[in-house]
Amino acid sequence: MSAFTTAFIGAGNMSRSIISGLLASGADPRSISASNPSDGPLDELRQMGLVNLSQSNLSVAEGADVVVLGVKPQIMQSVCEELAAVVCKDQLVVSVAAGVAADSLHRWIGGAADIVRCMPNTPSQLAAGASGLFARASVSDANRQRAEEVMRAVGLVRWVDEEALLHAVTAVAGSAPAYFFQFMEAMIAEARRMGLDEETARTLCAQTCIGAGRMLAEGDVDAGELRRRVCSPKGATERAVAAFSAAGLEAIVSKAMQDCYARSEEMGRELS
Ligand SMILES: NC(=O)c1ccc[n+]([C@@H]2O[C@H](COP(=O)([O-])OP(=O)(O)OC[C@H]3O[C@@H](n4cnc5c(N)ncnc54)[C@H](OP(=O)(O)O)[C@@H]3O)[C@@H](O)[C@H]2O)c1
């Protein structure tokens, strides 16, 4: 991991996930600072070995190579306007907030910093996240690399070259853990009705999800072909898959993702 200092503004769930990933990938705890209004999150970071902790956003942001904005979208404008007093040219500002446009962040923060937006997801807590990154055109190569290094600490990273594509990233990754949870909830409930105990149903379902995801991620075979390979002619899986198709699974998934995309766009308009 290359040496740069990173300041986290807001020490909530997402910031703490990224910090724990950075520490696990070998970052020096003294290179990371964080600010938060309440003590609880700062105490957790102290237990993880951090020493540069404060209730002042300005004192942690000043002079840091990278500033990660880990606050809720609704307070982003006021936090950026506060930071404008210390953020300077060449500093990299990474926002993990849903919706808030890079140009708005750039304007609120005083126009000096390099802005990168990131759309992460909750498996980041286990360093198994999937994040989409977007950089404003003026961001330097060095700062793009730093942004990627920070987010790679909590999982896989893909760049998009148009900001609007972050809505698609939200639909396929940011919000998507919830789709799989909903699907698994239904599977576990049905397995319980079929007689399995809760622990067995949950463990088998979760492991199957992990295994299927790994087969797609680690192989060179597409999802459709992987599905066909499980479906023996006239077998039980074929019957299950036919039931999904007959109930319109593809249309349901399409509608859900379109609704997610539209809400993400709408929030972007409300918050920027
Ligand atoms: N969690 C996710 O899975 C996820 C996924 C994608 C994107 N995100 C984005 O990540 C960002 C943070 O989400 P989160 O889930 O980590 O929320 P969170 O756990 O509520 O963290 C937000 C933190 O910001 C702190 N805060 C409030 N006002 C502040 C201020 N003026 N200055 C500095 N810190 C302040 C809060 O402190 P107090 O508790 O003391 O108020 C809290 O610790 C959001 O913008 C969200 O859109 C999260």
The ligand as an ORCA input file, in Angstrom:
! r2SCAN-3c Opt
* xyz 0 1
  N     -23.894      1.806      4.572
  C     -23.916      1.470      3.298
  O     -24.060      0.327      2.913
  C     -23.711      2.478      2.221
  C     -23.710      2.040      0.876
  C     -23.496      3.009     -0.112
  C     -23.293      4.338      0.232
  N     -23.312      4.697      1.553
  C     -23.114      6.109      1.870
  O     -22.185      6.243      2.923
  C     -22.492      7.430      3.648
  C     -22.473      7.098      5.126
  O     -23.421      6.068      5.359
  P     -23.330      5.159      6.658
  O     -24.183      3.975      6.403
  O     -21.903      4.986      7.048
  O     -24.090      6.126      7.693
  P     -23.858      6.286      9.257
  O     -23.440      4.987      9.841
  O     -25.067      6.967      9.787
  O     -22.620      7.287      9.331
  C     -22.710      8.678      9.166
  C     -21.802      9.293     10.213
  O     -21.725     10.693      9.973
  C     -21.634     11.326     11.240
  N     -21.977     12.740     11.146
  C     -23.186     13.340     11.298
  N     -23.068     14.682     11.139
  C     -21.753     14.923     10.866
  C     -20.994     16.092     10.606
  N     -21.566     17.310     10.541
  N     -19.679     15.982     10.412
  C     -19.062     14.771     10.453
  N     -19.726     13.619     10.693
  C     -21.062     13.701     10.882
  C     -22.599     10.546     12.096
  O     -22.280     10.769     13.455
  P     -23.394     10.714     14.630
  O     -23.828      9.294     14.681
  O     -22.665     11.189     15.803
  O     -24.503     11.634     14.160
  C     -22.330      9.106     11.643
  O     -21.346      8.492     12.449
  C     -23.862      7.914      3.176
  O     -23.700      9.060      2.384
  C     -24.397      6.773      2.345
  O     -25.136      7.246      1.233
  C     -23.504      3.812      2.553
*
